[in-house]
Amino acid sequence: MATETPAEERLARAREILAAHPVVDGHNDLPWALREQVRYDLDRLDVSGDRTGRLHTDIPRLRAGGVGGQFWSVYVPSSLTGDEAVSATLEQIDAVRQLIARYPADLAAADDADAIEKARTEGRIASLMGAEGGHSINNSLATLRTLHRLGVRYLTLTHNDNNDWADSATDTPRHGGLTAFGREVVREMNRCGMLVDLSHVAPATMRAALDVSTAPVIFSHSSARAVCDHPRNVPDDVLERLSGNGGVAMVTFVPKFVLQAAVDWTAAADENLRAHGLHHLDTGPEAMRLHAAFEETHPRPVATAATVADHLDHLRETAGVDHIGIGGDYDGTAFTPAGLDDVSGYPRLIAELLDRRWSEADIAKLTWSNAVRVLRDAEAVAREERSRRGPSNATITELDG
């Protein structure tokens, strides 16, 4: 009988660990992919076993990846504004609810930490929601509270562009971080029990939110700026504050955020798209054709599980093992690391960490317990805040002029 190689043994051990301590992933863009590709028609793109090759995510691959909890992003682009952005966010929420209703044996709606734990005992994947971009609330605290009542458990304060009250990492600063209304948004999120997500925001916004927030914050899909110098990543001084705040930084897998050579290649590839009249974030068929042609003459640097593990090593050293997590950003990126091609790949990352002498206890914090704990802590803060004050009805005009 053939014996397993050391690599096979580590992968088998990784799967055992994930069976005991599943991944709670901070960010997956499947709802937007379903909107873009089939306008939410689940008969046309069946996630019970996608065979089209058009998705990173389906239920069999979530199972194979050891995923026990997923924050589904109810993202809408910042090109949508005002009531249009709110309506599109509601449609995204409805899409997640449709998924859960269609696959009740596999997916369970989870609005709090207890529900995540309950789903695990039932053998189902806890399904939470996060809204990606403060433009989704249209400068309305009432809309923020309504999203929370509909099950949204984090709000990313910005997406790729500034909004009226917060600066983005990838836009020209306008506010110096958060305006007075932006600080009130953070306070109201604390009162509701909605996690403050600092992925995508400028460092000044990160620091301002940490100054205001009485609850733990998260980075739902960001990596370490010291390892890869991209503005979407988190500076060390911010990572060092997570231990005092109780928050969690969830490493992303997007190659252009984790591999410096990929950052440089992406800048050239984006310029190629713009030269052909396409937006640099376009992932449609024509954009992919142009990327493929560009790659023939400019080979794309390839990230690996080891690349992601380099970030996790740094995050553990800088923020502490109690303040790290995973947010793959599947179905929200055109490219993925080799070996982490889709949501079935998490065991390969865990095998890499085992190779680096990570203990099962540390891996359990990374995959499961940190994410559940941060949500539970935010719920406790919300109970305290609600005992002291009612909802804020402040407006951006009143606070920012």
C-alpha positions as a LaTeX table, in Angstrom:
\begin{tabular}{lrrr}
\hline
Residue & $x$ (\AA) & $y$ (\AA) & $z$ (\AA) \\
\hline
Met1 & 0.00 & 0.00 & 0.00 \\
Ala2 & 1.35 & 3.42 & $-0.96$ \\
Thr3 & 2.08 & 5.74 & 1.94 \\
Glu4 & 1.11 & 9.38 & 1.99 \\
Thr5 & 3.77 & 11.97 & 1.32 \\
Pro6 & 4.41 & 14.58 & 4.04 \\
Ala7 & 2.48 & 17.13 & 1.96 \\
Glu8 & $-0.50$ & 14.77 & 1.69 \\
Glu9 & $-0.34$ & 14.10 & 5.41 \\
Arg10 & $-0.41$ & 17.83 & 6.18 \\
Leu11 & $-3.36$ & 18.34 & 3.83 \\
Ala12 & $-5.23$ & 15.49 & 5.50 \\
Arg13 & $-4.44$ & 17.00 & 8.90 \\
Ala14 & $-5.64$ & 20.41 & 7.65 \\
Arg15 & $-8.99$ & 18.88 & 6.68 \\
Glu16 & $-9.29$ & 17.29 & 10.12 \\
Ile17 & $-8.68$ & 20.64 & 11.79 \\
Leu18 & $-11.25$ & 22.36 & 9.58 \\
Ala19 & $-13.80$ & 19.69 & 10.40 \\
Ala20 & $-13.39$ & 20.69 & 14.05 \\
His21 & $-12.82$ & 24.42 & 13.48 \\
Pro22 & $-14.45$ & 25.51 & 10.20 \\
Val23 & $-13.66$ & 28.71 & 8.37 \\
Val24 & $-15.81$ & 31.75 & 9.01 \\
Asp25 & $-14.93$ & 33.75 & 5.91 \\
Gly26 & $-15.39$ & 37.51 & 6.07 \\
His27 & $-16.18$ & 38.33 & 2.47 \\
Asn28 & $-17.61$ & 36.54 & $-0.58$ \\
Asp29 & $-19.13$ & 38.37 & $-3.57$ \\
Leu30 & $-21.32$ & 35.54 & $-4.87$ \\
Pro31 & $-24.51$ & 37.69 & $-4.69$ \\
Trp32 & $-23.06$ & 40.30 & $-7.03$ \\
Ala33 & $-21.76$ & 37.60 & $-9.40$ \\
Leu34 & $-25.29$ & 36.15 & $-9.54$ \\
Arg35 & $-26.70$ & 39.61 & $-10.25$ \\
Glu36 & $-24.20$ & 40.32 & $-13.02$ \\
Gln37 & $-24.35$ & 36.93 & $-14.69$ \\
Val38 & $-27.97$ & 35.78 & $-14.41$ \\
Arg39 & $-29.85$ & 38.56 & $-12.61$ \\
Tyr40 & $-30.35$ & 36.25 & $-9.62$ \\
Asp41 & $-31.96$ & 33.47 & $-11.68$ \\
Leu42 & $-30.78$ & 30.47 & $-9.66$ \\
Asp43 & $-32.19$ & 28.06 & $-12.24$ \\
Arg44 & $-29.65$ & 29.37 & $-14.73$ \\
Leu45 & $-26.66$ & 29.25 & $-12.38$ \\
Asp46 & $-27.18$ & 26.55 & $-9.78$ \\
Val47 & $-24.86$ & 26.89 & $-6.80$ \\
Ser48 & $-25.73$ & 23.39 & $-5.61$ \\
Gly49 & $-22.96$ & 22.37 & $-8.01$ \\
Asp50 & $-21.78$ & 24.97 & $-10.52$ \\
Arg51 & $-20.40$ & 23.25 & $-13.61$ \\
Thr52 & $-20.06$ & 26.36 & $-15.75$ \\
Gly53 & $-16.68$ & 27.47 & $-14.45$ \\
Arg54 & $-18.14$ & 30.94 & $-13.99$ \\
Leu55 & $-18.04$ & 31.01 & $-10.19$ \\
His56 & $-15.50$ & 30.51 & $-7.41$ \\
Thr57 & $-18.29$ & 29.45 & $-5.07$ \\
Asp58 & $-20.83$ & 26.66 & $-4.86$ \\
Ile59 & $-22.07$ & 24.47 & $-2.03$ \\
Pro60 & $-19.97$ & 21.34 & $-2.75$ \\
Arg61 & $-16.82$ & 23.45 & $-2.88$ \\
Leu62 & $-17.76$ & 25.31 & 0.31 \\
Arg63 & $-18.10$ & 21.89 & 1.95 \\
Ala64 & $-14.79$ & 20.70 & 0.52 \\
Gly65 & $-13.13$ & 23.90 & 1.76 \\
Gly66 & $-14.27$ & 23.40 & 5.32 \\
Val67 & $-16.38$ & 26.57 & 5.38 \\
Gly68 & $-18.74$ & 26.75 & 8.35 \\
Gly69 & $-19.72$ & 30.41 & 8.16 \\
Gln70 & $-19.81$ & 32.95 & 5.37 \\
Phe71 & $-20.36$ & 36.68 & 5.34 \\
Trp72 & $-22.03$ & 37.18 & 1.95 \\
Ser73 & $-21.25$ & 40.65 & 0.62 \\
Val74 & $-24.36$ & 42.61 & $-0.35$ \\
Tyr75 & $-22.11$ & 44.93 & $-2.33$ \\
Val76 & $-23.22$ & 47.53 & $-4.81$ \\
Pro77 & $-20.72$ & 49.70 & $-6.72$ \\
Ser78 & $-20.21$ & 53.30 & $-5.70$ \\
Ser79 & $-21.30$ & 54.32 & $-9.20$ \\
Leu80 & $-24.80$ & 53.71 & $-7.78$ \\
Thr81 & $-25.81$ & 56.58 & $-5.51$ \\
Gly82 & $-28.78$ & 57.78 & $-3.50$ \\
Asp83 & $-31.95$ & 55.72 & $-3.53$ \\
Glu84 & $-30.60$ & 53.64 & $-6.43$ \\
Ala85 & $-27.79$ & 52.38 & $-4.20$ \\
Val86 & $-30.25$ & 51.57 & $-1.39$ \\
Ser87 & $-32.57$ & 49.68 & $-3.75$ \\
Ala88 & $-29.70$ & 47.66 & $-5.22$ \\
Thr89 & $-28.52$ & 46.79 & $-1.70$ \\
Leu90 & $-32.01$ & 45.56 & $-0.85$ \\
Glu91 & $-31.97$ & 43.41 & $-3.99$ \\
Gln92 & $-28.65$ & 41.93 & $-2.88$ \\
Ile93 & $-30.10$ & 41.14 & 0.55 \\
Asp94 & $-33.07$ & 39.49 & $-1.14$ \\
Ala95 & $-30.67$ & 37.40 & $-3.25$ \\
Val96 & $-28.97$ & 36.05 & $-0.12$ \\
Arg97 & $-32.35$ & 35.23 & 1.40 \\
Gln98 & $-33.28$ & 33.42 & $-1.83$ \\
Leu99 & $-30.08$ & 31.36 & $-1.62$ \\
Ile100 & $-30.76$ & 30.38 & 1.99 \\
Ala101 & $-34.38$ & 29.46 & 1.22 \\
Arg102 & $-33.38$ & 27.40 & $-1.82$ \\
Tyr103 & $-30.72$ & 25.35 & 0.00 \\
Pro104 & $-32.01$ & 24.94 & 3.58 \\
Ala105 & $-30.12$ & 21.69 & 4.15 \\
Asp106 & $-26.83$ & 23.47 & 3.53 \\
Leu107 & $-27.28$ & 27.15 & 4.42 \\
Ala108 & $-28.69$ & 28.69 & 7.60 \\
Ala109 & $-29.47$ & 32.36 & 8.16 \\
Ala110 & $-27.34$ & 33.64 & 11.04 \\
Asp111 & $-27.87$ & 37.05 & 12.58 \\
Asp112 & $-25.78$ & 36.63 & 15.73 \\
Ala113 & $-23.01$ & 34.56 & 17.28 \\
Asp114 & $-25.41$ & 32.05 & 18.81 \\
Ala115 & $-26.94$ & 31.39 & 15.38 \\
Ile116 & $-23.47$ & 30.75 & 13.94 \\
Glu117 & $-22.82$ & 28.15 & 16.62 \\
Lys118 & $-26.27$ & 26.61 & 16.12 \\
Ala119 & $-25.74$ & 26.27 & 12.35 \\
Arg120 & $-22.48$ & 24.47 & 13.04 \\
Thr121 & $-24.17$ & 21.93 & 15.30 \\
Glu122 & $-26.76$ & 21.34 & 12.55 \\
Gly123 & $-24.08$ & 20.77 & 9.93 \\
Arg124 & $-25.11$ & 23.85 & 7.96 \\
Ile125 & $-23.10$ & 26.83 & 6.74 \\
Ala126 & $-23.99$ & 29.93 & 8.74 \\
Ser127 & $-24.89$ & 32.70 & 6.31 \\
Leu128 & $-24.42$ & 36.31 & 7.36 \\
Met129 & $-24.39$ & 39.53 & 5.34 \\
Gly130 & $-22.09$ & 42.53 & 5.07 \\
Ala131 & $-22.82$ & 45.71 & 3.10 \\
Glu132 & $-19.74$ & 46.88 & 1.23 \\
Gly133 & $-19.69$ & 50.66 & 1.09 \\
Gly134 & $-21.24$ & 53.44 & 3.14 \\
His135 & $-22.95$ & 54.81 & 0.03 \\
Ser136 & $-25.44$ & 51.96 & 0.58 \\
Ile137 & $-27.15$ & 53.90 & 3.39 \\
Asn138 & $-27.59$ & 57.14 & 1.39 \\
Asn139 & $-26.47$ & 59.29 & 4.34 \\
Ser140 & $-29.35$ & 57.99 & 6.47 \\
Leu141 & $-29.00$ & 56.50 & 9.95 \\
Ala142 & $-32.55$ & 55.17 & 9.64 \\
Thr143 & $-31.49$ & 53.26 & 6.52 \\
Leu144 & $-28.47$ & 51.95 & 8.43 \\
Arg145 & $-30.75$ & 50.63 & 11.18 \\
Thr146 & $-33.09$ & 49.10 & 8.62 \\
Leu147 & $-30.23$ & 47.21 & 6.98 \\
His148 & $-29.33$ & 45.88 & 10.40 \\
Arg149 & $-32.91$ & 44.73 & 10.99 \\
Leu150 & $-32.77$ & 42.95 & 7.63 \\
Gly151 & $-29.74$ & 40.97 & 8.79 \\
Val152 & $-26.74$ & 43.01 & 7.64 \\
Arg153 & $-24.06$ & 42.53 & 10.29 \\
Tyr154 & $-21.26$ & 44.74 & 8.99 \\
Leu155 & $-20.94$ & 47.88 & 6.93 \\
Thr156 & $-17.70$ & 48.60 & 5.08 \\
Leu157 & $-17.45$ & 52.36 & 5.56 \\
Thr158 & $-16.36$ & 52.99 & 1.96 \\
His159 & $-15.73$ & 51.06 & $-1.21$ \\
Asn160 & $-13.23$ & 52.23 & $-3.82$ \\
Asp161 & $-14.42$ & 55.85 & $-3.77$ \\
Asn162 & $-14.90$ & 58.39 & $-1.01$ \\
Asn163 & $-18.45$ & 58.96 & 0.12 \\
Asp164 & $-19.90$ & 62.07 & 1.73 \\
Trp165 & $-18.55$ & 61.24 & 5.17 \\
Ala166 & $-15.55$ & 58.88 & 4.85 \\
Asp167 & $-12.33$ & 58.66 & 2.84 \\
Ser168 & $-11.47$ & 55.59 & 0.78 \\
Ala169 & $-7.99$ & 54.06 & 0.49 \\
Thr170 & $-8.14$ & 54.34 & $-3.32$ \\
Asp171 & $-9.44$ & 57.90 & $-3.77$ \\
Thr172 & $-8.05$ & 61.39 & $-3.18$ \\
Pro173 & $-8.69$ & 62.30 & 0.48 \\
Arg174 & $-11.56$ & 64.74 & 1.09 \\
His175 & $-12.41$ & 64.48 & 4.76 \\
Gly176 & $-9.21$ & 63.69 & 6.63 \\
Gly177 & $-10.78$ & 60.35 & 7.61 \\
Leu178 & $-14.32$ & 60.68 & 8.99 \\
Thr179 & $-16.56$ & 63.73 & 9.13 \\
Ala180 & $-18.74$ & 64.43 & 12.17 \\
Phe181 & $-21.55$ & 62.50 & 10.48 \\
Gly182 & $-19.15$ & 59.64 & 9.75 \\
Arg183 & $-18.31$ & 59.44 & 13.44 \\
Glu184 & $-22.03$ & 59.36 & 14.21 \\
Val185 & $-22.42$ & 56.46 & 11.74 \\
Val186 & $-19.80$ & 54.52 & 13.71 \\
Arg187 & $-21.53$ & 55.29 & 17.01 \\
Glu188 & $-24.89$ & 54.19 & 15.62 \\
Met189 & $-23.35$ & 50.97 & 14.29 \\
Asn190 & $-22.03$ & 50.29 & 17.80 \\
Arg191 & $-25.53$ & 50.88 & 19.21 \\
Cys192 & $-27.11$ & 48.54 & 16.66 \\
Gly193 & $-24.52$ & 45.79 & 16.93 \\
Met194 & $-23.31$ & 46.18 & 13.35 \\
Leu195 & $-19.59$ & 45.59 & 12.91 \\
Val196 & $-17.54$ & 48.52 & 11.62 \\
Asp197 & $-15.61$ & 47.16 & 8.62 \\
Leu198 & $-12.44$ & 49.08 & 7.76 \\
Ser199 & $-11.45$ & 47.28 & 4.57 \\
His200 & $-11.25$ & 49.70 & 1.64 \\
Val201 & $-10.93$ & 52.80 & 3.84 \\
Ala202 & $-8.01$ & 55.21 & 4.04 \\
Pro203 & $-5.60$ & 54.87 & 6.98 \\
Ala204 & $-6.91$ & 58.16 & 8.39 \\
Thr205 & $-10.42$ & 56.67 & 8.32 \\
Met206 & $-9.18$ & 53.51 & 10.05 \\
Arg207 & $-7.62$ & 55.56 & 12.84 \\
Ala208 & $-10.64$ & 57.83 & 13.21 \\
Ala209 & $-13.02$ & 54.87 & 13.44 \\
Leu210 & $-10.82$ & 53.19 & 16.05 \\
Asp211 & $-10.84$ & 56.45 & 18.04 \\
Val212 & $-14.66$ & 56.48 & 18.05 \\
Ser213 & $-15.73$ & 52.83 & 18.17 \\
Thr214 & $-16.57$ & 51.28 & 21.52 \\
Ala215 & $-16.98$ & 47.88 & 19.83 \\
Pro216 & $-14.44$ & 45.71 & 18.02 \\
Val217 & $-13.89$ & 46.56 & 14.35 \\
Ile218 & $-13.06$ & 44.20 & 11.52 \\
Phe219 & $-11.18$ & 44.27 & 8.26 \\
Ser220 & $-13.36$ & 41.86 & 6.28 \\
His221 & $-10.84$ & 41.38 & 3.44 \\
Ser222 & $-7.50$ & 43.16 & 3.83 \\
Ser223 & $-3.88$ & 42.12 & 4.19 \\
Ala224 & $-0.68$ & 43.61 & 5.65 \\
Arg225 & 0.73 & 46.83 & 4.18 \\
Ala226 & 4.21 & 45.98 & 5.49 \\
Val227 & 4.27 & 42.77 & 3.42 \\
Cys228 & 2.68 & 44.19 & 0.25 \\
Asp229 & 2.59 & 47.94 & $-0.24$ \\
His230 & $-0.92$ & 48.42 & $-1.59$ \\
Pro231 & $-3.30$ & 51.10 & $-0.24$ \\
Arg232 & $-5.97$ & 48.43 & 0.38 \\
Asn233 & $-3.80$ & 46.86 & 3.05 \\
Val234 & $-3.50$ & 47.71 & 6.74 \\
Pro235 & $-0.53$ & 49.67 & 8.17 \\
Asp236 & 1.26 & 48.23 & 11.17 \\
Asp237 & 0.27 & 51.04 & 13.55 \\
Val238 & $-3.40$ & 50.20 & 12.89 \\
Leu239 & $-2.80$ & 46.45 & 13.30 \\
Glu240 & $-1.14$ & 47.16 & 16.63 \\
Arg241 & $-4.33$ & 48.87 & 17.86 \\
Leu242 & $-6.50$ & 45.80 & 17.29 \\
Ser243 & $-5.48$ & 44.16 & 20.55 \\
Gly244 & $-6.81$ & 47.13 & 22.51 \\
Asn245 & $-9.96$ & 47.36 & 20.40 \\
Gly246 & $-10.64$ & 43.61 & 20.23 \\
Gly247 & $-11.00$ & 43.65 & 16.45 \\
Val248 & $-10.01$ & 41.19 & 13.74 \\
Ala249 & $-8.07$ & 41.64 & 10.48 \\
Met250 & $-9.19$ & 39.03 & 7.94 \\
Val251 & $-6.53$ & 38.37 & 5.32 \\
Thr252 & $-7.64$ & 38.46 & 1.70 \\
Phe253 & $-6.41$ & 36.25 & $-1.14$ \\
Val254 & $-6.53$ & 38.82 & $-3.98$ \\
Pro255 & $-3.11$ & 38.55 & $-5.68$ \\
Lys256 & $-2.78$ & 42.27 & $-6.34$ \\
Phe257 & $-3.18$ & 42.87 & $-2.58$ \\
Val258 & $-0.83$ & 40.16 & $-1.34$ \\
Leu259 & 2.06 & 39.92 & $-3.87$ \\
Gln260 & 4.11 & 43.02 & $-4.69$ \\
Ala261 & 4.96 & 41.79 & $-8.19$ \\
Ala262 & 1.23 & 41.36 & $-8.81$ \\
Val263 & 0.62 & 44.94 & $-7.68$ \\
Asp264 & 3.01 & 46.19 & $-10.34$ \\
Trp265 & 1.62 & 43.85 & $-13.02$ \\
Thr266 & $-1.94$ & 44.87 & $-12.20$ \\
Ala267 & $-1.12$ & 48.54 & $-12.64$ \\
Ala268 & 0.11 & 47.81 & $-16.17$ \\
Ala269 & $-2.85$ & 45.51 & $-16.95$ \\
Asp270 & $-5.32$ & 48.12 & $-15.68$ \\
Glu271 & $-3.78$ & 50.74 & $-17.90$ \\
Asn272 & $-4.19$ & 48.34 & $-20.82$ \\
Leu273 & $-7.94$ & 48.05 & $-20.07$ \\
Arg274 & $-8.31$ & 51.81 & $-19.83$ \\
Ala275 & $-6.50$ & 52.20 & $-23.14$ \\
His276 & $-9.25$ & 50.03 & $-24.68$ \\
Gly277 & $-12.02$ & 52.11 & $-23.14$ \\
Leu278 & $-12.88$ & 49.74 & $-20.27$ \\
His279 & $-12.97$ & 50.37 & $-16.55$ \\
His280 & $-9.96$ & 48.89 & $-14.78$ \\
Leu281 & $-12.25$ & 46.83 & $-12.48$ \\
Asp282 & $-14.25$ & 45.31 & $-15.35$ \\
Thr283 & $-14.38$ & 41.50 & $-15.15$ \\
Gly284 & $-16.67$ & 40.97 & $-18.14$ \\
Pro285 & $-15.84$ & 38.75 & $-21.15$ \\
Glu286 & $-14.18$ & 41.53 & $-23.18$ \\
Ala287 & $-12.05$ & 42.61 & $-20.22$ \\
Met288 & $-11.00$ & 39.00 & $-19.61$ \\
Arg289 & $-10.09$ & 38.62 & $-23.30$ \\
Leu290 & $-7.90$ & 41.73 & $-23.08$ \\
His291 & $-6.31$ & 40.47 & $-19.87$ \\
Ala292 & $-5.53$ & 37.12 & $-21.53$ \\
Ala293 & $-3.94$ & 38.84 & $-24.53$ \\
Phe294 & $-1.92$ & 41.09 & $-22.23$ \\
Glu295 & $-0.79$ & 38.12 & $-20.19$ \\
Glu296 & 0.56 & 36.34 & $-23.25$ \\
Thr297 & 3.24 & 38.99 & $-23.59$ \\
His298 & 3.41 & 40.00 & $-19.92$ \\
Pro299 & 3.28 & 36.84 & $-17.77$ \\
Arg300 & 1.20 & 37.41 & $-14.68$ \\
Pro301 & 2.99 & 36.93 & $-11.34$ \\
Val302 & 1.28 & 34.14 & $-9.45$ \\
Ala303 & 0.54 & 34.29 & $-5.74$ \\
Thr304 & 0.32 & 31.04 & $-3.76$ \\
Ala305 & $-0.87$ & 29.83 & $-0.38$ \\
Ala306 & 2.61 & 30.67 & 0.88 \\
Thr307 & 2.12 & 34.29 & $-0.20$ \\
Val308 & $-1.06$ & 34.53 & 1.87 \\
Ala309 & 0.63 & 32.75 & 4.78 \\
Asp310 & 3.36 & 35.42 & 4.76 \\
His311 & 0.64 & 37.97 & 5.54 \\
Leu312 & $-0.86$ & 35.78 & 8.24 \\
Asp313 & 2.54 & 35.38 & 9.88 \\
His314 & 2.91 & 39.16 & 9.93 \\
Leu315 & $-0.64$ & 39.77 & 11.15 \\
Arg316 & $-0.16$ & 37.26 & 13.97 \\
Glu317 & 3.10 & 38.90 & 15.01 \\
Thr318 & 1.78 & 42.47 & 14.79 \\
Ala319 & $-1.89$ & 42.27 & 15.82 \\
Gly320 & $-1.78$ & 39.03 & 17.83 \\
Val321 & $-3.28$ & 35.62 & 17.22 \\
Asp322 & $-6.60$ & 36.68 & 18.77 \\
His323 & $-7.06$ & 39.35 & 16.09 \\
Ile324 & $-6.70$ & 37.54 & 12.78 \\
Gly325 & $-9.11$ & 35.87 & 10.36 \\
Ile326 & $-9.77$ & 35.03 & 6.72 \\
Gly327 & $-11.72$ & 36.97 & 4.08 \\
Gly328 & $-10.98$ & 35.41 & 0.72 \\
Asp329 & $-12.98$ & 37.81 & $-1.55$ \\
Tyr330 & $-14.02$ & 34.94 & $-3.82$ \\
Asp331 & $-16.20$ & 35.90 & $-6.77$ \\
Gly332 & $-15.04$ & 39.47 & $-6.24$ \\
Thr333 & $-11.70$ & 39.12 & $-8.00$ \\
Ala334 & $-10.67$ & 38.08 & $-11.49$ \\
Phe335 & $-7.58$ & 36.22 & $-10.29$ \\
Thr336 & $-6.83$ & 33.96 & $-7.32$ \\
Pro337 & $-3.63$ & 32.44 & $-5.91$ \\
Ala338 & $-2.46$ & 29.09 & $-7.24$ \\
Gly339 & $-3.90$ & 26.39 & $-5.02$ \\
Leu340 & $-6.53$ & 28.78 & $-3.66$ \\
Asp341 & $-8.43$ & 28.86 & $-6.92$ \\
Asp342 & $-11.89$ & 28.70 & $-5.32$ \\
Val343 & $-13.59$ & 28.15 & $-1.97$ \\
Ser344 & $-12.43$ & 24.54 & $-1.82$ \\
Gly345 & $-8.85$ & 25.73 & $-1.31$ \\
Tyr346 & $-8.81$ & 26.66 & 2.38 \\
Pro347 & $-7.26$ & 23.32 & 3.44 \\
Arg348 & $-4.19$ & 24.14 & 1.34 \\
Leu349 & $-3.70$ & 27.38 & 3.27 \\
Ile350 & $-4.07$ & 25.55 & 6.57 \\
Ala351 & $-1.57$ & 22.92 & 5.38 \\
Glu352 & 0.88 & 25.74 & 4.64 \\
Leu353 & 0.41 & 27.09 & 8.17 \\
Leu354 & 0.98 & 23.63 & 9.62 \\
Asp355 & 4.22 & 23.51 & 7.66 \\
Arg356 & 5.14 & 26.77 & 9.43 \\
Arg357 & 4.48 & 25.21 & 12.85 \\
Trp358 & 1.18 & 26.92 & 13.56 \\
Ser359 & $-0.60$ & 25.05 & 16.34 \\
Glu360 & $-4.14$ & 23.72 & 16.05 \\
Ala361 & $-5.17$ & 26.18 & 18.77 \\
Asp362 & $-3.87$ & 29.14 & 16.75 \\
Ile363 & $-5.49$ & 27.85 & 13.56 \\
Ala364 & $-8.80$ & 27.43 & 15.40 \\
Lys365 & $-8.69$ & 31.10 & 16.37 \\
Leu366 & $-7.88$ & 32.12 & 12.81 \\
Thr367 & $-10.63$ & 30.07 & 11.17 \\
Trp368 & $-13.48$ & 30.09 & 13.66 \\
Ser369 & $-13.31$ & 31.49 & 17.15 \\
Asn370 & $-11.98$ & 35.00 & 16.48 \\
Ala371 & $-14.77$ & 35.79 & 14.03 \\
Val372 & $-17.48$ & 34.40 & 16.32 \\
Arg373 & $-16.01$ & 36.20 & 19.34 \\
Val374 & $-15.85$ & 39.60 & 17.61 \\
Leu375 & $-19.51$ & 39.37 & 16.66 \\
Arg376 & $-20.47$ & 38.31 & 20.19 \\
Asp377 & $-18.45$ & 41.20 & 21.66 \\
Ala378 & $-20.17$ & 43.68 & 19.34 \\
Glu379 & $-23.54$ & 42.32 & 20.46 \\
Ala380 & $-22.58$ & 42.90 & 24.11 \\
Val381 & $-21.52$ & 46.47 & 23.38 \\
Ala382 & $-24.81$ & 47.07 & 21.56 \\
Arg383 & $-26.82$ & 45.92 & 24.56 \\
Glu384 & $-24.92$ & 48.33 & 26.77 \\
Glu385 & $-25.23$ & 51.21 & 24.29 \\
Arg386 & $-28.98$ & 50.67 & 23.86 \\
Ser387 & $-29.47$ & 50.69 & 27.63 \\
Arg388 & $-27.98$ & 54.18 & 27.71 \\
Arg389 & $-29.40$ & 55.88 & 24.62 \\
Gly390 & $-31.93$ & 55.61 & 21.87 \\
Pro391 & $-31.52$ & 55.81 & 18.09 \\
Ser392 & $-29.76$ & 58.81 & 16.59 \\
Asn393 & $-31.78$ & 60.84 & 14.11 \\
Ala394 & $-28.93$ & 63.18 & 13.26 \\
Thr395 & $-28.57$ & 64.21 & 9.63 \\
Ile396 & $-25.47$ & 64.88 & 7.59 \\
Thr397 & $-26.64$ & 68.47 & 7.06 \\
Glu398 & $-26.92$ & 69.06 & 10.80 \\
Leu399 & $-23.51$ & 67.58 & 11.59 \\
Asp400 & $-21.42$ & 68.47 & 8.56 \\
Gly401 & $-23.14$ & 71.60 & 7.30 \\
\hline
\end{tabular}
